């Protein structure tokens, strides 16, 4: 995927990155809005209790304590798109496909907490903002790393894998903080 | 060439750590100032961290 963002002149790469991030924001925001619409009718206390259970379950999975199901296709983005469409169009399509997270491969199980938080946010706007934040950051990270080194894209593609432990540490911290937030909110409400 | 590779390998961890840290810190700032409430702010922080974490995808 990063290979698509790294090809061509500066103008093409900027256009591709902009298309990638914009499409990711639009698709992720829409996904969050739809998720929030599904969970809108759940009462606040029940929502937070469910989110606390979800956060605890997937934090445990993140730490390798037990397995949990992860909604994902497990596929990579279709390579044929980069030969079929102009580069900015391909970048936009890849951005849209990657934005909801579950369209490809989910590297960290606790991503399900983000999906749950969006679905049970109780507000369409909040749901869209939560998923939109994920989509924009995902696309921005890909665009940044793809342009980090034009000479050898293979180095950049492996960058996240080589420093996976840093990302894992942050993901665990975020999941733990979210669980703490749920417990604090429950304590406040009950 | 060796210098370029060395410079790249020295910069690489800073790119990943910087990116992930910006995601985390901006998210946690949102937690304190989120118009949707602290829990949604925490969810946004988690989402931002996972967005950066997607770099660990194959």
Interface residues (C-beta under 8 A of the other chain):
Chain A: X48 X51 X76 X98 X101 X104 X105 X106 X107 X108 X110 X111 X113 X114 X117 X118 X121 X123 X125 X126 X129 X130 X131 X133 X134 X135 X136 X137 X138 X139 X140 X141 X142 X144 X145 X148 X149 X151 X155 X159 X160 X161 X162 X163 X164 X166 X167 X168 X170 X171 X173 X174 X175 X177 X178 X181 X182 X185
Chain B: X4 X8 X12 X13 X15 X16 X17 X19 X20 X21 X23 X24 X27 X28 X31 X36 X38 X39 X40 X42 X43 X44 X45 X46 X47 X48 X49 X50 X51 X52 X53 X54 X55 X56 X57 X58
